[in-house]
């Protein structure tokens, strides 16, 4: 069981794959987590630095009704975090 599943009561990520996107040298992979009939905002932010891929998992308390809405919100929140923190995200 993953750490996120333990933190959020065993919720599973949805089986539907969401397409990632590049943003300012970072890779954002949305991964909304299904919780009952809703989806929690979640994304993985990655960046290659000196040949090493660094990652950060972004999880927010926000839940949305639809998967597509959660994907869009996950990408939007990840971009916001990148704009605010940049590479400090990995410290």
PyMOL Python script that loads the backbone (N, CA, C, O; Angstrom):
from pymol import cmd

cmd.read_pdbstr("""\
ATOM      1  N   UNK A   1       0.852  -1.169   0.000  1.00  0.00           N
ATOM      2  CA  UNK A   1       0.000   0.000   0.000  1.00  0.00           C
ATOM      3  C   UNK A   1       0.902   1.237   0.000  1.00  0.00           C
ATOM      4  O   UNK A   1       1.853   1.303   0.779  1.00  0.00           O
ATOM      5  N   UNK A   2       0.620   2.205  -0.852  1.00  0.00           N
ATOM      6  CA  UNK A   2       1.462   3.388  -0.954  1.00  0.00           C
ATOM      7  C   UNK A   2       1.232   4.323   0.222  1.00  0.00           C
ATOM      8  O   UNK A   2       0.242   4.215   0.947  1.00  0.00           O
ATOM      9  N   UNK A   3       2.162   5.234   0.389  1.00  0.00           N
ATOM     10  CA  UNK A   3       2.067   6.215   1.463  1.00  0.00           C
ATOM     11  C   UNK A   3       0.796   7.047   1.331  1.00  0.00           C
ATOM     12  O   UNK A   3       0.121   7.313   2.325  1.00  0.00           O
ATOM     13  N   UNK A   4       0.469   7.460   0.104  1.00  0.00           N
ATOM     14  CA  UNK A   4      -0.740   8.268  -0.090  1.00  0.00           C
ATOM     15  C   UNK A   4      -1.990   7.488   0.293  1.00  0.00           C
ATOM     16  O   UNK A   4      -2.917   8.040   0.886  1.00  0.00           O
ATOM     17  N   UNK A   5      -2.012   6.221  -0.041  1.00  0.00           N
ATOM     18  CA  UNK A   5      -3.164   5.404   0.311  1.00  0.00           C
ATOM     19  C   UNK A   5      -3.314   5.302   1.821  1.00  0.00           C
ATOM     20  O   UNK A   5      -4.427   5.333   2.346  1.00  0.00           O
ATOM     21  N   UNK A   6      -2.192   5.179   2.514  1.00  0.00           N
ATOM     22  CA  UNK A   6      -2.243   5.112   3.968  1.00  0.00           C
ATOM     23  C   UNK A   6      -2.733   6.427   4.563  1.00  0.00           C
ATOM     24  O   UNK A   6      -3.523   6.440   5.506  1.00  0.00           O
ATOM     25  N   UNK A   7      -2.252   7.534   3.997  1.00  0.00           N
ATOM     26  CA  UNK A   7      -2.633   8.845   4.522  1.00  0.00           C
ATOM     27  C   UNK A   7      -4.114   9.154   4.319  1.00  0.00           C
ATOM     28  O   UNK A   7      -4.730   9.819   5.151  1.00  0.00           O
ATOM     29  N   UNK A   8      -4.679   8.677   3.227  1.00  0.00           N
ATOM     30  CA  UNK A   8      -6.053   9.025   2.893  1.00  0.00           C
ATOM     31  C   UNK A   8      -6.988   7.824   2.959  1.00  0.00           C
ATOM     32  O   UNK A   8      -7.894   7.687   2.137  1.00  0.00           O
ATOM     33  N   UNK A   9      -6.770   6.976   3.920  1.00  0.00           N
ATOM     34  CA  UNK A   9      -7.695   5.899   4.223  1.00  0.00           C
ATOM     35  C   UNK A   9      -7.821   4.826   3.164  1.00  0.00           C
ATOM     36  O   UNK A   9      -8.907   4.279   2.971  1.00  0.00           O
ATOM     37  N   UNK A  10      -6.743   4.511   2.475  1.00  0.00           N
ATOM     38  CA  UNK A  10      -6.770   3.421   1.516  1.00  0.00           C
ATOM     39  C   UNK A  10      -7.415   3.769   0.192  1.00  0.00           C
ATOM     40  O   UNK A  10      -7.740   2.865  -0.577  1.00  0.00           O
ATOM     41  N   UNK A  11      -7.613   5.035  -0.104  1.00  0.00           N
ATOM     42  CA  UNK A  11      -8.194   5.427  -1.392  1.00  0.00           C
ATOM     43  C   UNK A  11      -7.240   5.030  -2.504  1.00  0.00           C
ATOM     44  O   UNK A  11      -6.021   5.121  -2.355  1.00  0.00           O
ATOM     45  N   UNK A  12      -7.798   4.595  -3.608  1.00  0.00           N
ATOM     46  CA  UNK A  12      -6.993   4.177  -4.744  1.00  0.00           C
ATOM     47  C   UNK A  12      -7.006   5.260  -5.807  1.00  0.00           C
ATOM     48  O   UNK A  12      -8.000   5.963  -5.994  1.00  0.00           O
ATOM     49  N   UNK A  13      -5.873   5.380  -6.504  1.00  0.00           N
ATOM     50  CA  UNK A  13      -5.844   6.271  -7.659  1.00  0.00           C
ATOM     51  C   UNK A  13      -6.729   5.666  -8.733  1.00  0.00           C
ATOM     52  O   UNK A  13      -6.886   4.447  -8.817  1.00  0.00           O
ATOM     53  N   UNK A  14      -7.293   6.517  -9.535  1.00  0.00           N
ATOM     54  CA  UNK A  14      -8.182   6.028 -10.575  1.00  0.00           C
ATOM     55  C   UNK A  14      -7.417   5.221 -11.615  1.00  0.00           C
ATOM     56  O   UNK A  14      -6.227   5.453 -11.828  1.00  0.00           O
ATOM     57  N   UNK A  15      -8.085   4.287 -12.257  1.00  0.00           N
ATOM     58  CA  UNK A  15      -7.454   3.457 -13.273  1.00  0.00           C
ATOM     59  C   UNK A  15      -7.328   4.181 -14.604  1.00  0.00           C
ATOM     60  O   UNK A  15      -6.557   3.763 -15.468  1.00  0.00           O
ATOM     61  N   UNK A  16      -8.075   5.257 -14.778  1.00  0.00           N
ATOM     62  CA  UNK A  16      -8.047   5.997 -16.020  1.00  0.00           C
ATOM     63  C   UNK A  16      -6.783   6.843 -16.061  1.00  0.00           C
ATOM     64  O   UNK A  16      -6.550   7.665 -15.176  1.00  0.00           O
ATOM     65  N   UNK A  17      -5.966   6.640 -17.094  1.00  0.00           N
ATOM     66  CA  UNK A  17      -4.720   7.377 -17.208  1.00  0.00           C
ATOM     67  C   UNK A  17      -4.981   8.797 -17.698  1.00  0.00           C
ATOM     68  O   UNK A  17      -5.787   9.014 -18.603  1.00  0.00           O
ATOM     69  N   UNK A  18      -4.299   9.747 -17.098  1.00  0.00           N
ATOM     70  CA  UNK A  18      -4.394  11.142 -17.514  1.00  0.00           C
ATOM     71  C   UNK A  18      -3.079  11.525 -18.171  1.00  0.00           C
ATOM     72  O   UNK A  18      -2.005  11.144 -17.705  1.00  0.00           O
ATOM     73  N   UNK A  19      -3.169  12.274 -19.246  1.00  0.00           N
ATOM     74  CA  UNK A  19      -1.979  12.674 -19.988  1.00  0.00           C
ATOM     75  C   UNK A  19      -1.242  13.782 -19.243  1.00  0.00           C
ATOM     76  O   UNK A  19      -1.847  14.754 -18.791  1.00  0.00           O
ATOM     77  N   UNK A  20       0.069  13.618 -19.123  1.00  0.00           N
ATOM     78  CA  UNK A  20       0.894  14.617 -18.470  1.00  0.00           C
ATOM     79  C   UNK A  20       1.261  15.737 -19.431  1.00  0.00           C
ATOM     80  O   UNK A  20       0.983  15.668 -20.628  1.00  0.00           O
ATOM     81  N   UNK A  21       1.890  16.768 -18.882  1.00  0.00           N
ATOM     82  CA  UNK A  21       2.344  17.865 -19.729  1.00  0.00           C
ATOM     83  C   UNK A  21       3.599  18.488 -19.154  1.00  0.00           C
ATOM     84  O   UNK A  21       3.875  18.390 -17.958  1.00  0.00           O
ATOM     85  N   UNK A  22       4.364  19.139 -20.045  1.00  0.00           N
ATOM     86  CA  UNK A  22       5.576  19.830 -19.642  1.00  0.00           C
ATOM     87  C   UNK A  22       5.241  21.282 -19.354  1.00  0.00           C
ATOM     88  O   UNK A  22       4.404  21.885 -20.026  1.00  0.00           O
ATOM     89  N   UNK A  23       5.911  21.841 -18.335  1.00  0.00           N
ATOM     90  CA  UNK A  23       5.676  23.228 -17.958  1.00  0.00           C
ATOM     91  C   UNK A  23       6.956  23.789 -17.359  1.00  0.00           C
ATOM     92  O   UNK A  23       7.391  23.339 -16.298  1.00  0.00           O
ATOM     93  N   UNK A  24       7.558  24.753 -18.015  1.00  0.00           N
ATOM     94  CA  UNK A  24       8.764  25.434 -17.554  1.00  0.00           C
ATOM     95  C   UNK A  24       9.872  24.464 -17.156  1.00  0.00           C
ATOM     96  O   UNK A  24      10.548  24.677 -16.149  1.00  0.00           O
ATOM     97  N   UNK A  25      10.062  23.415 -17.927  1.00  0.00           N
ATOM     98  CA  UNK A  25      11.118  22.448 -17.655  1.00  0.00           C
ATOM     99  C   UNK A  25      10.735  21.353 -16.679  1.00  0.00           C
ATOM    100  O   UNK A  25      11.538  20.459 -16.409  1.00  0.00           O
ATOM    101  N   UNK A  26       9.543  21.403 -16.152  1.00  0.00           N
ATOM    102  CA  UNK A  26       9.031  20.383 -15.237  1.00  0.00           C
ATOM    103  C   UNK A  26       8.042  19.501 -15.990  1.00  0.00           C
ATOM    104  O   UNK A  26       7.461  19.926 -16.988  1.00  0.00           O
ATOM    105  N   UNK A  27       7.855  18.291 -15.520  1.00  0.00           N
ATOM    106  CA  UNK A  27       6.832  17.402 -16.058  1.00  0.00           C
ATOM    107  C   UNK A  27       5.741  17.246 -15.010  1.00  0.00           C
ATOM    108  O   UNK A  27       6.010  16.909 -13.857  1.00  0.00           O
ATOM    109  N   UNK A  28       4.514  17.496 -15.427  1.00  0.00           N
ATOM    110  CA  UNK A  28       3.363  17.366 -14.521  1.00  0.00           C
ATOM    111  C   UNK A  28       2.556  16.161 -14.976  1.00  0.00           C
ATOM    112  O   UNK A  28       2.129  16.094 -16.129  1.00  0.00           O
ATOM    113  N   UNK A  29       2.346  15.217 -14.078  1.00  0.00           N
ATOM    114  CA  UNK A  29       1.522  14.054 -14.369  1.00  0.00           C
ATOM    115  C   UNK A  29       0.345  14.052 -13.394  1.00  0.00           C
ATOM    116  O   UNK A  29       0.504  13.708 -12.223  1.00  0.00           O
ATOM    117  N   UNK A  30      -0.838  14.438 -13.881  1.00  0.00           N
ATOM    118  CA  UNK A  30      -1.998  14.450 -12.991  1.00  0.00           C
ATOM    119  C   UNK A  30      -2.390  13.031 -12.601  1.00  0.00           C
ATOM    120  O   UNK A  30      -2.338  12.115 -13.422  1.00  0.00           O
ATOM    121  N   UNK A  31      -2.782  12.858 -11.347  1.00  0.00           N
ATOM    122  CA  UNK A  31      -3.165  11.538 -10.855  1.00  0.00           C
ATOM    123  C   UNK A  31      -4.253  11.684  -9.788  1.00  0.00           C
ATOM    124  O   UNK A  31      -4.039  11.320  -8.632  1.00  0.00           O
ATOM    125  N   UNK A  32      -5.421  12.216 -10.173  1.00  0.00           N
ATOM    126  CA  UNK A  32      -6.491  12.379  -9.183  1.00  0.00           C
ATOM    127  C   UNK A  32      -6.797  11.059  -8.478  1.00  0.00           C
ATOM    128  O   UNK A  32      -6.825   9.995  -9.096  1.00  0.00           O
ATOM    129  N   UNK A  33      -7.022  11.157  -7.180  1.00  0.00           N
ATOM    130  CA  UNK A  33      -7.294   9.967  -6.375  1.00  0.00           C
ATOM    131  C   UNK A  33      -8.800   9.847  -6.163  1.00  0.00           C
ATOM    132  O   UNK A  33      -9.448  10.790  -5.710  1.00  0.00           O
ATOM    133  N   UNK A  34      -9.343   8.693  -6.491  1.00  0.00           N
ATOM    134  CA  UNK A  34     -10.774   8.458  -6.327  1.00  0.00           C
ATOM    135  C   UNK A  34     -11.079   8.237  -4.851  1.00  0.00           C
ATOM    136  O   UNK A  34     -10.453   7.412  -4.186  1.00  0.00           O
ATOM    137  N   UNK A  35     -12.043   8.984  -4.362  1.00  0.00           N
ATOM    138  CA  UNK A  35     -12.496   8.839  -2.980  1.00  0.00           C
ATOM    139  C   UNK A  35     -14.007   8.803  -3.003  1.00  0.00           C
ATOM    140  O   UNK A  35     -14.663   9.839  -3.108  1.00  0.00           O
ATOM    141  N   UNK A  36     -14.551   7.619  -2.905  1.00  0.00           N
ATOM    142  CA  UNK A  36     -15.998   7.454  -3.029  1.00  0.00           C
ATOM    143  C   UNK A  36     -16.415   7.808  -4.439  1.00  0.00           C
ATOM    144  O   UNK A  36     -15.949   7.197  -5.401  1.00  0.00           O
ATOM    145  N   UNK A  37     -17.288   8.785  -4.568  1.00  0.00           N
ATOM    146  CA  UNK A  37     -17.743   9.196  -5.900  1.00  0.00           C
ATOM    147  C   UNK A  37     -17.032  10.464  -6.377  1.00  0.00           C
ATOM    148  O   UNK A  37     -17.392  11.023  -7.412  1.00  0.00           O
ATOM    149  N   UNK A  38     -16.026  10.917  -5.627  1.00  0.00           N
ATOM    150  CA  UNK A  38     -15.315  12.147  -5.961  1.00  0.00           C
ATOM    151  C   UNK A  38     -13.838  11.860  -6.220  1.00  0.00           C
ATOM    152  O   UNK A  38     -13.367  10.739  -6.029  1.00  0.00           O
ATOM    153  N   UNK A  39     -13.108  12.905  -6.664  1.00  0.00           N
ATOM    154  CA  UNK A  39     -11.684  12.775  -6.973  1.00  0.00           C
ATOM    155  C   UNK A  39     -10.895  13.870  -6.269  1.00  0.00           C
ATOM    156  O   UNK A  39     -11.218  15.052  -6.383  1.00  0.00           O
ATOM    157  N   UNK A  40      -9.855  13.467  -5.540  1.00  0.00           N
ATOM    158  CA  UNK A  40      -8.983  14.410  -4.839  1.00  0.00           C
ATOM    159  C   UNK A  40      -7.905  14.891  -5.805  1.00  0.00           C
ATOM    160  O   UNK A  40      -7.377  14.110  -6.596  1.00  0.00           O
ATOM    161  N   UNK A  41      -7.579  16.195  -5.737  1.00  0.00           N
ATOM    162  CA  UNK A  41      -6.522  16.775  -6.572  1.00  0.00           C
ATOM    163  C   UNK A  41      -5.183  16.172  -6.169  1.00  0.00           C
ATOM    164  O   UNK A  41      -4.801  16.202  -4.999  1.00  0.00           O
ATOM    165  N   UNK A  42      -4.478  15.628  -7.152  1.00  0.00           N
ATOM    166  CA  UNK A  42      -3.181  14.994  -6.917  1.00  0.00           C
ATOM    167  C   UNK A  42      -2.401  14.990  -8.230  1.00  0.00           C
ATOM    168  O   UNK A  42      -2.968  14.740  -9.294  1.00  0.00           O
ATOM    169  N   UNK A  43      -1.104  15.267  -8.150  1.00  0.00           N
ATOM    170  CA  UNK A  43      -0.255  15.240  -9.340  1.00  0.00           C
ATOM    171  C   UNK A  43       1.179  14.959  -8.913  1.00  0.00           C
ATOM    172  O   UNK A  43       1.571  15.224  -7.777  1.00  0.00           O
ATOM    173  N   UNK A  44       1.945  14.420  -9.844  1.00  0.00           N
ATOM    174  CA  UNK A  44       3.370  14.230  -9.618  1.00  0.00           C
ATOM    175  C   UNK A  44       4.101  15.263 -10.457  1.00  0.00           C
ATOM    176  O   UNK A  44       3.845  15.403 -11.652  1.00  0.00           O
ATOM    177  N   UNK A  45       5.018  15.988  -9.818  1.00  0.00           N
ATOM    178  CA  UNK A  45       5.820  16.993 -10.497  1.00  0.00           C
ATOM    179  C   UNK A  45       7.242  16.455 -10.551  1.00  0.00           C
ATOM    180  O   UNK A  45       7.801  16.066  -9.525  1.00  0.00           O
ATOM    181  N   UNK A  46       7.823  16.432 -11.729  1.00  0.00           N
ATOM    182  CA  UNK A  46       9.169  15.912 -11.879  1.00  0.00           C
ATOM    183  C   UNK A  46      10.052  16.842 -12.684  1.00  0.00           C
ATOM    184  O   UNK A  46       9.573  17.664 -13.465  1.00  0.00           O
ATOM    185  N   UNK A  47      11.362  16.697 -12.477  1.00  0.00           N
ATOM    186  CA  UNK A  47      12.334  17.468 -13.241  1.00  0.00           C
ATOM    187  C   UNK A  47      13.656  16.726 -13.204  1.00  0.00           C
ATOM    188  O   UNK A  47      14.055  16.190 -12.171  1.00  0.00           O
ATOM    189  N   UNK A  48      14.331  16.702 -14.345  1.00  0.00           N
ATOM    190  CA  UNK A  48      15.646  16.077 -14.393  1.00  0.00           C
ATOM    191  C   UNK A  48      16.693  17.129 -14.054  1.00  0.00           C
ATOM    192  O   UNK A  48      16.770  18.174 -14.701  1.00  0.00           O
ATOM    193  N   UNK A  49      17.502  16.843 -13.030  1.00  0.00           N
ATOM    194  CA  UNK A  49      18.551  17.743 -12.582  1.00  0.00           C
ATOM    195  C   UNK A  49      19.847  16.944 -12.477  1.00  0.00           C
ATOM    196  O   UNK A  49      19.927  15.978 -11.718  1.00  0.00           O
ATOM    197  N   UNK A  50      20.851  17.347 -13.231  1.00  0.00           N
ATOM    198  CA  UNK A  50      22.156  16.676 -13.232  1.00  0.00           C
ATOM    199  C   UNK A  50      22.019  15.172 -13.481  1.00  0.00           C
ATOM    200  O   UNK A  50      22.692  14.373 -12.830  1.00  0.00           O
ATOM    201  N   UNK A  51      21.162  14.789 -14.408  1.00  0.00           N
ATOM    202  CA  UNK A  51      20.990  13.394 -14.775  1.00  0.00           C
ATOM    203  C   UNK A  51      20.116  12.588 -13.832  1.00  0.00           C
ATOM    204  O   UNK A  51      19.899  11.397 -14.051  1.00  0.00           O
ATOM    205  N   UNK A  52      19.620  13.220 -12.796  1.00  0.00           N
ATOM    206  CA  UNK A  52      18.761  12.548 -11.818  1.00  0.00           C
ATOM    207  C   UNK A  52      17.349  13.119 -11.909  1.00  0.00           C
ATOM    208  O   UNK A  52      17.174  14.337 -11.959  1.00  0.00           O
ATOM    209  N   UNK A  53      16.351  12.255 -11.931  1.00  0.00           N
ATOM    210  CA  UNK A  53      14.962  12.710 -11.970  1.00  0.00           C
ATOM    211  C   UNK A  53      14.452  12.899 -10.551  1.00  0.00           C
ATOM    212  O   UNK A  53      14.372  11.955  -9.765  1.00  0.00           O
ATOM    213  N   UNK A  54      14.109  14.146 -10.246  1.00  0.00           N
ATOM    214  CA  UNK A  54      13.555  14.483  -8.941  1.00  0.00           C
ATOM    215  C   UNK A  54      12.044  14.548  -9.071  1.00  0.00           C
ATOM    216  O   UNK A  54      11.529  15.024 -10.083  1.00  0.00           O
ATOM    217  N   UNK A  55      11.325  14.074  -8.055  1.00  0.00           N
ATOM    218  CA  UNK A  55       9.867  14.108  -8.100  1.00  0.00           C
ATOM    219  C   UNK A  55       9.290  14.630  -6.788  1.00  0.00           C
ATOM    220  O   UNK A  55       9.885  14.504  -5.718  1.00  0.00           O
ATOM    221  N   UNK A  56       8.128  15.210  -6.919  1.00  0.00           N
ATOM    222  CA  UNK A  56       7.369  15.689  -5.758  1.00  0.00           C
ATOM    223  C   UNK A  56       5.915  15.309  -5.999  1.00  0.00           C
ATOM    224  O   UNK A  56       5.389  15.547  -7.086  1.00  0.00           O
ATOM    225  N   UNK A  57       5.267  14.730  -5.015  1.00  0.00           N
ATOM    226  CA  UNK A  57       3.854  14.392  -5.136  1.00  0.00           C
ATOM    227  C   UNK A  57       3.036  15.491  -4.470  1.00  0.00           C
ATOM    228  O   UNK A  57       3.191  15.782  -3.284  1.00  0.00           O
ATOM    229  N   UNK A  58       2.172  16.083  -5.264  1.00  0.00           N
ATOM    230  CA  UNK A  58       1.302  17.160  -4.818  1.00  0.00           C
ATOM    231  C   UNK A  58      -0.065  16.572  -4.504  1.00  0.00           C
ATOM    232  O   UNK A  58      -0.689  15.954  -5.367  1.00  0.00           O
ATOM    233  N   UNK A  59      -0.533  16.758  -3.278  1.00  0.00           N
ATOM    234  CA  UNK A  59      -1.861  16.287  -2.876  1.00  0.00           C
ATOM    235  C   UNK A  59      -2.563  17.449  -2.190  1.00  0.00           C
ATOM    236  O   UNK A  59      -1.996  18.086  -1.303  1.00  0.00           O
ATOM    237  N   UNK A  60      -3.769  17.718  -2.592  1.00  0.00           N
ATOM    238  CA  UNK A  60      -4.550  18.798  -2.015  1.00  0.00           C
ATOM    239  C   UNK A  60      -5.823  18.244  -1.401  1.00  0.00           C
ATOM    240  O   UNK A  60      -6.270  17.153  -1.754  1.00  0.00           O
ATOM    241  N   UNK A  61      -6.395  18.991  -0.493  1.00  0.00           N
ATOM    242  CA  UNK A  61      -7.619  18.567   0.178  1.00  0.00           C
ATOM    243  C   UNK A  61      -8.841  18.681  -0.725  1.00  0.00           C
ATOM    244  O   UNK A  61      -9.868  18.054  -0.466  1.00  0.00           O
ATOM    245  N   UNK A  62      -8.734  19.481  -1.786  1.00  0.00           N
ATOM    246  CA  UNK A  62      -9.869  19.718  -2.676  1.00  0.00           C
ATOM    247  C   UNK A  62     -10.342  18.421  -3.334  1.00  0.00           C
ATOM    248  O   UNK A  62      -9.528  17.625  -3.802  1.00  0.00           O
ATOM    249  N   UNK A  63     -11.647  18.214  -3.368  1.00  0.00           N
ATOM    250  CA  UNK A  63     -12.229  17.082  -4.091  1.00  0.00           C
ATOM    251  C   UNK A  63     -13.253  17.625  -5.091  1.00  0.00           C
ATOM    252  O   UNK A  63     -13.961  18.594  -4.816  1.00  0.00           O
ATOM    253  N   UNK A  64     -13.312  16.989  -6.238  1.00  0.00           N
ATOM    254  CA  UNK A  64     -14.211  17.404  -7.310  1.00  0.00           C
ATOM    255  C   UNK A  64     -15.053  16.219  -7.757  1.00  0.00           C
ATOM    256  O   UNK A  64     -14.683  15.063  -7.550  1.00  0.00           O
ATOM    257  N   UNK A  65     -16.188  16.522  -8.373  1.00  0.00           N
ATOM    258  CA  UNK A  65     -17.111  15.460  -8.791  1.00  0.00           C
ATOM    259  C   UNK A  65     -16.601  14.649  -9.968  1.00  0.00           C
ATOM    260  O   UNK A  65     -16.749  13.427  -9.970  1.00  0.00           O
ATOM    261  N   UNK A  66     -16.009  15.284 -10.966  1.00  0.00           N
ATOM    262  CA  UNK A  66     -15.627  14.581 -12.185  1.00  0.00           C
ATOM    263  C   UNK A  66     -14.131  14.374 -12.321  1.00  0.00           C
ATOM    264  O   UNK A  66     -13.333  15.194 -11.866  1.00  0.00           O
ATOM    265  N   UNK A  67     -13.759  13.272 -12.951  1.00  0.00           N
ATOM    266  CA  UNK A  67     -12.350  12.957 -13.170  1.00  0.00           C
ATOM    267  C   UNK A  67     -11.678  14.024 -14.021  1.00  0.00           C
ATOM    268  O   UNK A  67     -10.594  14.494 -13.677  1.00  0.00           O
ATOM    269  N   UNK A  68     -12.307  14.415 -15.132  1.00  0.00           N
ATOM    270  CA  UNK A  68     -11.703  15.409 -16.022  1.00  0.00           C
ATOM    271  C   UNK A  68     -11.496  16.743 -15.312  1.00  0.00           C
ATOM    272  O   UNK A  68     -10.476  17.402 -15.515  1.00  0.00           O
ATOM    273  N   UNK A  69     -12.445  17.137 -14.492  1.00  0.00           N
ATOM    274  CA  UNK A  69     -12.299  18.372 -13.713  1.00  0.00           C
ATOM    275  C   UNK A  69     -11.136  18.259 -12.735  1.00  0.00           C
ATOM    276  O   UNK A  69     -10.391  19.219 -12.540  1.00  0.00           O
ATOM    277  N   UNK A  70     -10.983  17.108 -12.131  1.00  0.00           N
ATOM    278  CA  UNK A  70      -9.894  16.893 -11.180  1.00  0.00           C
ATOM    279  C   UNK A  70      -8.538  16.897 -11.884  1.00  0.00           C
ATOM    280  O   UNK A  70      -7.552  17.382 -11.329  1.00  0.00           O
ATOM    281  N   UNK A  71      -8.487  16.356 -13.112  1.00  0.00           N
ATOM    282  CA  UNK A  71      -7.243  16.381 -13.892  1.00  0.00           C
ATOM    283  C   UNK A  71      -6.854  17.827 -14.177  1.00  0.00           C
ATOM    284  O   UNK A  71      -5.707  18.218 -13.959  1.00  0.00           O
ATOM    285  N   UNK A  72      -7.797  18.616 -14.660  1.00  0.00           N
ATOM    286  CA  UNK A  72      -7.529  20.021 -14.967  1.00  0.00           C
ATOM    287  C   UNK A  72      -7.093  20.788 -13.717  1.00  0.00           C
ATOM    288  O   UNK A  72      -6.146  21.573 -13.771  1.00  0.00           O
ATOM    289  N   UNK A  73      -7.764  20.570 -12.613  1.00  0.00           N
ATOM    290  CA  UNK A  73      -7.421  21.247 -11.367  1.00  0.00           C
ATOM    291  C   UNK A  73      -6.051  20.801 -10.863  1.00  0.00           C
ATOM    292  O   UNK A  73      -5.297  21.617 -10.333  1.00  0.00           O
ATOM    293  N   UNK A  74      -5.723  19.533 -11.019  1.00  0.00           N
ATOM    294  CA  UNK A  74      -4.425  19.019 -10.592  1.00  0.00           C
ATOM    295  C   UNK A  74      -3.299  19.684 -11.383  1.00  0.00           C
ATOM    296  O   UNK A  74      -2.274  20.057 -10.813  1.00  0.00           O
ATOM    297  N   UNK A  75      -3.486  19.830 -12.680  1.00  0.00           N
ATOM    298  CA  UNK A  75      -2.486  20.489 -13.519  1.00  0.00           C
ATOM    299  C   UNK A  75      -2.372  21.966 -13.137  1.00  0.00           C
ATOM    300  O   UNK A  75      -1.266  22.495 -13.019  1.00  0.00           O
ATOM    301  N   UNK A  76      -3.496  22.619 -12.947  1.00  0.00           N
ATOM    302  CA  UNK A  76      -3.504  24.037 -12.590  1.00  0.00           C
ATOM    303  C   UNK A  76      -2.782  24.264 -11.245  1.00  0.00           C
ATOM    304  O   UNK A  76      -1.981  25.191 -11.123  1.00  0.00           O
ATOM    305  N   UNK A  77      -3.063  23.425 -10.248  1.00  0.00           N
ATOM    306  CA  UNK A  77      -2.417  23.556  -8.937  1.00  0.00           C
ATOM    307  C   UNK A  77      -0.916  23.268  -9.035  1.00  0.00           C
ATOM    308  O   UNK A  77      -0.112  23.937  -8.386  1.00  0.00           O
ATOM    309  N   UNK A  78      -0.540  22.274  -9.844  1.00  0.00           N
ATOM    310  CA  UNK A  78       0.871  21.947 -10.015  1.00  0.00           C
ATOM    311  C   UNK A  78       1.610  23.129 -10.656  1.00  0.00           C
ATOM    312  O   UNK A  78       2.723  23.458 -10.244  1.00  0.00           O
ATOM    313  N   UNK A  79       1.004  23.760 -11.648  1.00  0.00           N
ATOM    314  CA  UNK A  79       1.622  24.936 -12.278  1.00  0.00           C
ATOM    315  C   UNK A  79       1.786  26.061 -11.264  1.00  0.00           C
ATOM    316  O   UNK A  79       2.807  26.748 -11.252  1.00  0.00           O
ATOM    317  N   UNK A  80       0.792  26.245 -10.426  1.00  0.00           N
ATOM    318  CA  UNK A  80       0.848  27.285  -9.403  1.00  0.00           C
ATOM    319  C   UNK A  80       2.011  27.023  -8.445  1.00  0.00           C
ATOM    320  O   UNK A  80       2.750  27.945  -8.098  1.00  0.00           O
ATOM    321  N   UNK A  81       2.172  25.779  -8.021  1.00  0.00           N
ATOM    322  CA  UNK A  81       3.263  25.419  -7.109  1.00  0.00           C
ATOM    323  C   UNK A  81       4.614  25.625  -7.792  1.00  0.00           C
ATOM    324  O   UNK A  81       5.554  26.118  -7.168  1.00  0.00           O
ATOM    325  N   UNK A  82       4.716  25.254  -9.062  1.00  0.00           N
ATOM    326  CA  UNK A  82       5.963  25.452  -9.804  1.00  0.00           C
ATOM    327  C   UNK A  82       6.283  26.943  -9.892  1.00  0.00           C
ATOM    328  O   UNK A  82       7.427  27.346  -9.681  1.00  0.00           O
ATOM    329  N   UNK A  83       5.278  27.760 -10.202  1.00  0.00           N
ATOM    330  CA  UNK A  83       5.487  29.213 -10.291  1.00  0.00           C
ATOM    331  C   UNK A  83       5.940  29.788  -8.956  1.00  0.00           C
ATOM    332  O   UNK A  83       6.787  30.681  -8.924  1.00  0.00           O
ATOM    333  N   UNK A  84       5.394  29.298  -7.870  1.00  0.00           N
ATOM    334  CA  UNK A  84       5.711  29.827  -6.540  1.00  0.00           C
ATOM    335  C   UNK A  84       7.039  29.313  -5.992  1.00  0.00           C
ATOM    336  O   UNK A  84       7.776  30.062  -5.351  1.00  0.00           O
ATOM    337  N   UNK A  85       7.351  28.028  -6.241  1.00  0.00           N
ATOM    338  CA  UNK A  85       8.501  27.411  -5.572  1.00  0.00           C
ATOM    339  C   UNK A  85       9.644  27.025  -6.500  1.00  0.00           C
ATOM    340  O   UNK A  85      10.791  26.956  -6.058  1.00  0.00           O
ATOM    341  N   UNK A  86       9.363  26.773  -7.765  1.00  0.00           N
ATOM    342  CA  UNK A  86      10.415  26.358  -8.681  1.00  0.00           C
ATOM    343  C   UNK A  86      11.136  25.116  -8.174  1.00  0.00           C
ATOM    344  O   UNK A  86      10.513  24.180  -7.674  1.00  0.00           O
ATOM    345  N   UNK A  87      12.456  25.125  -8.311  1.00  0.00           N
ATOM    346  CA  UNK A  87      13.238  23.957  -7.891  1.00  0.00           C
ATOM    347  C   UNK A  87      13.333  23.799  -6.381  1.00  0.00           C
ATOM    348  O   UNK A  87      13.753  22.747  -5.899  1.00  0.00           O
ATOM    349  N   UNK A  88      12.951  24.828  -5.623  1.00  0.00           N
ATOM    350  CA  UNK A  88      12.912  24.681  -4.157  1.00  0.00           C
ATOM    351  C   UNK A  88      11.933  23.583  -3.753  1.00  0.00           C
ATOM    352  O   UNK A  88      11.990  23.071  -2.635  1.00  0.00           O
ATOM    353  N   UNK A  89      11.046  23.229  -4.659  1.00  0.00           N
ATOM    354  CA  UNK A  89      10.062  22.177  -4.414  1.00  0.00           C
ATOM    355  C   UNK A  89      10.719  20.863  -4.001  1.00  0.00           C
ATOM    356  O   UNK A  89      10.120  20.064  -3.282  1.00  0.00           O
ATOM    357  N   UNK A  90      11.946  20.644  -4.457  1.00  0.00           N
ATOM    358  CA  UNK A  90      12.624  19.370  -4.212  1.00  0.00           C
ATOM    359  C   UNK A  90      13.561  19.398  -3.001  1.00  0.00           C
ATOM    360  O   UNK A  90      14.261  18.418  -2.747  1.00  0.00           O
ATOM    361  N   UNK A  91      13.586  20.476  -2.270  1.00  0.00           N
ATOM    362  CA  UNK A  91      14.479  20.568  -1.089  1.00  0.00           C
ATOM    363  C   UNK A  91      13.801  20.035   0.145  1.00  0.00           C
ATOM    364  O   UNK A  91      14.395  20.033   1.223  1.00  0.00           O
TER     365      UNK A  91
END
""", "prot")
cmd.dss("prot")
cmd.show_as("cartoon", "prot")
cmd.util.cbc("prot")
cmd.orient("prot")
